[in-house]
Amino acid sequence: MYNYSQPYNDLPTLPPVEDVETKVVLKKAISANKALAELRGWSFTQANPFLLLQSITLQEAKASSEIENVVTTNDELYQALSAPDTANISASAKEVMYYKEALWQGYSLIKNDYPITINMFIDLFRIVKRRSDGIRKLPGTCLKNSFNEVVYTPPDNEGDILRLLSNLEGYINVDDDDIDLLIKLAIIHYQFECIHPFPDGNGRVGRIINVLYLVQKQLLNFPILYLSKYIIENKTAYYKALKGVTEKRAWENWIIYMLD
């Protein structure tokens, strides 16, 4: 049985045994795929898509970092973009720029036909956090709410973390399971966040993986889907839906949230 105060080393592997393609989920997936196709088509009509990409990735980086309480301003970010060095840039602005750098690095690899792998996860983490380590090796990591209460304890040893990441890597790259790709995206994001493989920056790395997966599967040509804005505006529902899967294997609400 799941116990939030104990390391979740028995996190179920993928694919889920539960029915993730319910009637309401499939209906929502149709509209989500249509909206995404419209966004992809629109991006090709832009005179300079890379100028758009620069702006959107910067705002995505800002919003994704804000979810983890790394708050900065647009003025600081534009200053950071134009500054010849980083001496006078705030720590928060630097973290946002690191996110943007990691997103670009991942995008470049995907466009050069690199698969999404554990090594890519580690590379993204190292860029986002400017650290040289990687997968957590020591126990003691837990997630707490604003009242300093433990709400989730992820797997606590490198062996289980690597086992679960290897399973996730396989699930990401298999092409013959006949599951709608946007439904898979929701499942992938849940699993990565629950594995929580790094000492810090897991949310940011996980949100980068979301967009890279869409590019890998050719649902987007450029990483211009501004996902983090929606999460900020619906943050309580985000964590509630995640918790629902963990405690009750209630996939439907979580997948619908992600499709929205």
C-alpha positions as CSV (number, residue, x, y, z in Angstrom):
1,M,0.0,0.0,0.0
2,Y,1.2,3.5,-0.8
3,N,2.4,5.5,2.2
4,Y,3.3,9.2,1.6
5,S,5.9,9.1,4.4
6,Q,7.8,6.1,3.1
7,P,10.0,6.0,-0.1
8,Y,7.9,5.0,-3.1
9,N,10.3,2.4,-4.3
10,D,7.4,0.3,-5.5
11,L,6.1,2.9,-7.8
12,P,4.3,0.9,-10.6
13,T,6.2,0.7,-13.9
14,L,4.8,1.6,-17.2
15,P,2.5,1.1,-19.1
16,P,-0.2,1.5,-16.5
17,V,-2.4,-1.6,-15.9
18,E,-5.4,0.7,-15.5
19,D,-7.6,1.8,-18.4
20,V,-6.2,5.2,-19.4
21,E,-8.2,5.6,-22.6
22,T,-11.7,6.1,-21.1
23,K,-14.4,7.5,-23.3
24,V,-14.1,11.0,-21.7
25,V,-10.3,10.9,-22.1
26,L,-10.4,10.0,-25.7
27,K,-13.0,12.7,-26.4
28,K,-10.7,15.3,-24.8
29,A,-7.7,13.9,-26.7
30,I,-9.4,14.6,-30.0
31,S,-9.9,18.3,-29.2
32,A,-6.3,18.5,-27.8
33,N,-4.8,17.0,-30.9
34,K,-6.8,19.3,-33.1
35,A,-5.6,22.4,-31.1
36,L,-2.0,21.2,-31.2
37,A,-2.2,20.6,-35.0
38,E,-3.5,24.1,-35.4
39,L,-0.5,25.5,-33.4
40,R,1.9,23.4,-35.4
41,G,0.4,24.6,-38.7
42,W,0.4,28.3,-37.6
43,S,4.1,28.1,-36.7
44,F,4.9,27.4,-40.3
45,T,3.2,30.6,-41.5
46,Q,5.4,32.9,-39.4
47,A,7.9,35.0,-41.3
48,N,10.6,34.3,-38.7
49,P,9.6,31.4,-36.5
50,F,12.9,31.5,-34.6
51,L,12.2,35.0,-33.4
52,L,8.9,33.7,-32.0
53,L,10.7,30.8,-30.5
54,Q,13.1,33.0,-28.7
55,S,10.2,34.9,-27.1
56,I,8.1,31.9,-26.2
57,T,10.9,29.8,-24.8
58,L,12.0,32.8,-22.6
59,Q,8.4,33.1,-21.2
60,E,8.1,29.4,-20.8
61,A,11.4,29.4,-18.9
62,K,10.2,32.2,-16.7
63,A,6.9,30.5,-15.9
64,S,8.3,27.1,-15.3
65,S,10.9,28.5,-12.9
66,E,8.1,30.5,-11.2
67,I,6.3,27.2,-10.4
68,E,9.3,26.4,-8.2
69,N,9.4,29.8,-6.6
70,V,12.2,31.2,-8.8
71,V,10.7,34.6,-9.6
72,T,12.1,37.2,-11.9
73,T,10.9,40.0,-14.2
74,N,10.8,40.4,-18.0
75,D,13.1,43.4,-17.6
76,E,15.7,41.3,-15.9
77,L,15.4,38.6,-18.5
78,Y,15.9,41.0,-21.4
79,Q,18.8,42.5,-19.6
80,A,20.3,39.0,-19.2
81,L,19.8,38.3,-22.9
82,S,21.7,41.4,-23.9
83,A,24.4,41.4,-21.2
84,P,28.0,40.7,-22.2
85,D,28.5,38.8,-18.9
86,T,26.5,37.6,-16.0
87,A,28.1,39.6,-13.2
88,N,25.2,41.9,-12.7
89,I,22.3,39.4,-13.3
90,S,20.2,38.2,-10.4
91,A,20.3,34.6,-9.3
92,S,16.7,34.1,-10.3
93,A,17.3,35.5,-13.8
94,K,20.3,33.2,-14.2
95,E,18.1,30.2,-13.3
96,V,15.5,31.2,-15.9
97,M,18.3,31.5,-18.5
98,Y,19.6,28.1,-17.6
99,Y,16.2,26.6,-18.3
100,K,16.1,28.3,-21.6
101,E,19.5,27.0,-22.5
102,A,18.5,23.5,-21.5
103,L,15.4,23.6,-23.6
104,W,17.4,24.8,-26.6
105,Q,20.0,22.1,-26.0
106,G,17.3,19.4,-25.8
107,Y,15.6,20.7,-28.9
108,S,18.8,20.6,-30.9
109,L,19.4,17.0,-29.9
110,I,15.9,16.0,-30.9
111,K,16.1,17.7,-34.3
112,N,19.3,15.7,-34.8
113,D,17.4,12.5,-34.2
114,Y,18.7,11.8,-30.7
115,P,16.1,9.8,-28.6
116,I,14.9,11.0,-25.2
117,T,17.0,9.0,-22.8
118,I,18.3,8.9,-19.2
119,N,21.5,10.6,-20.4
120,M,19.4,13.4,-21.8
121,F,17.6,13.8,-18.5
122,I,20.9,14.1,-16.7
123,D,22.3,16.6,-19.3
124,L,19.2,18.8,-18.9
125,F,19.5,18.7,-15.1
126,R,23.1,19.7,-15.2
127,I,22.3,22.7,-17.4
128,V,19.3,23.8,-15.4
129,K,21.0,23.6,-12.1
130,R,24.6,24.2,-13.1
131,R,25.7,21.1,-11.2
132,S,28.0,18.2,-12.2
133,D,26.2,15.4,-10.3
134,G,23.1,13.6,-11.5
135,I,20.8,10.8,-10.2
136,R,20.2,10.9,-6.4
137,K,22.3,8.4,-4.5
138,L,21.3,9.2,-0.9
139,P,18.0,8.8,0.9
140,G,16.2,11.7,2.7
141,T,14.5,13.5,-0.1
142,C,10.8,14.3,0.5
143,L,8.3,16.8,-0.8
144,K,6.6,19.1,1.7
145,N,3.7,21.5,1.5
146,S,3.6,25.1,2.6
147,F,3.0,23.9,6.2
148,N,6.2,21.9,6.1
149,E,4.3,18.7,6.1
150,V,5.6,15.7,4.1
151,V,3.2,15.0,1.2
152,Y,5.3,12.6,-0.9
153,T,8.5,10.6,-0.5
154,P,10.0,9.5,-3.9
155,P,12.2,6.4,-4.4
156,D,15.2,6.8,-2.2
157,N,18.0,4.8,-3.7
158,E,19.9,4.9,-7.0
159,G,19.1,1.3,-8.0
160,D,15.3,1.8,-7.9
161,I,15.6,5.2,-9.5
162,L,17.6,3.9,-12.4
163,R,15.3,0.9,-12.7
164,L,12.3,3.2,-13.0
165,L,14.0,5.6,-15.3
166,S,15.0,2.8,-17.6
167,N,11.4,1.6,-17.7
168,L,10.3,5.2,-18.4
169,E,12.9,5.6,-21.2
170,G,11.6,2.5,-22.9
171,Y,8.0,3.7,-22.6
172,I,8.9,7.0,-24.1
173,N,10.6,5.5,-27.2
174,V,8.3,2.5,-28.0
175,D,6.2,3.2,-31.0
176,D,3.9,0.1,-31.1
177,D,1.7,0.5,-28.1
178,D,-1.2,2.2,-30.0
179,I,-1.8,4.8,-27.2
180,D,-2.6,8.3,-28.2
181,L,0.6,10.3,-27.9
182,L,-0.9,13.1,-25.8
183,I,-2.3,10.6,-23.4
184,K,1.2,9.1,-23.2
185,L,2.6,12.6,-22.6
186,A,0.5,12.9,-19.5
187,I,1.6,9.4,-18.3
188,I,5.3,10.3,-18.9
189,H,5.1,13.5,-17.0
190,Y,3.5,11.9,-14.0
191,Q,6.0,9.1,-13.9
192,F,9.0,11.4,-14.2
193,E,7.8,13.7,-11.4
194,C,7.1,10.7,-9.1
195,I,10.5,9.2,-9.7
196,H,11.9,12.6,-8.9
197,P,15.4,11.5,-9.9
198,F,17.4,14.6,-9.1
199,P,18.3,16.5,-5.9
200,D,16.6,19.6,-7.4
201,G,15.1,21.0,-10.6
202,N,12.9,17.9,-11.3
203,G,9.8,20.1,-12.2
204,R,11.8,22.1,-14.7
205,V,13.4,19.1,-16.3
206,G,10.1,17.3,-16.5
207,R,8.4,20.3,-18.2
208,I,11.3,20.5,-20.7
209,I,10.8,16.8,-21.5
210,N,7.1,17.4,-22.2
211,V,7.8,19.8,-25.0
212,L,10.7,17.7,-26.4
213,Y,8.5,14.7,-26.6
214,L,6.0,16.6,-28.7
215,V,8.8,17.7,-31.0
216,Q,10.2,14.1,-31.1
217,K,6.8,12.8,-32.1
218,Q,6.4,15.6,-34.7
219,L,3.3,17.0,-33.1
220,L,5.3,20.3,-32.9
221,N,8.1,21.4,-35.1
222,F,9.3,24.1,-32.7
223,P,9.0,24.0,-28.8
224,I,6.5,26.8,-28.7
225,L,3.8,25.3,-26.5
226,Y,3.6,27.5,-23.4
227,L,2.6,24.8,-20.9
228,S,3.8,26.3,-17.6
229,K,1.4,29.3,-17.8
230,Y,-1.5,26.9,-17.5
231,I,0.1,25.1,-14.6
232,I,0.7,28.3,-12.7
233,E,-2.9,29.4,-13.2
234,N,-4.2,26.0,-12.1
235,K,-1.5,24.9,-9.7
236,T,-3.8,23.5,-7.0
237,A,-5.5,21.3,-9.5
238,Y,-2.1,20.1,-10.9
239,Y,-1.0,18.8,-7.5
240,K,-4.4,17.4,-6.7
241,A,-4.5,15.4,-9.9
242,L,-0.9,14.1,-9.4
243,K,-1.8,13.0,-5.9
244,G,-4.9,11.3,-7.2
245,V,-2.9,9.0,-9.4
246,T,-0.4,8.3,-6.7
247,E,-2.9,7.5,-4.0
248,K,-5.8,6.0,-6.0
249,R,-4.3,5.3,-9.5
250,A,-7.0,7.8,-10.7
251,W,-5.5,8.4,-14.1
252,E,-8.6,10.0,-15.7
253,N,-8.5,13.4,-13.9
254,W,-4.8,13.7,-14.4
255,I,-4.8,13.0,-18.1
256,I,-7.7,15.3,-18.7
257,Y,-5.8,18.1,-16.8
258,M,-2.8,17.6,-19.0
259,L,-5.0,17.5,-22.2
260,D,-6.6,20.7,-21.1
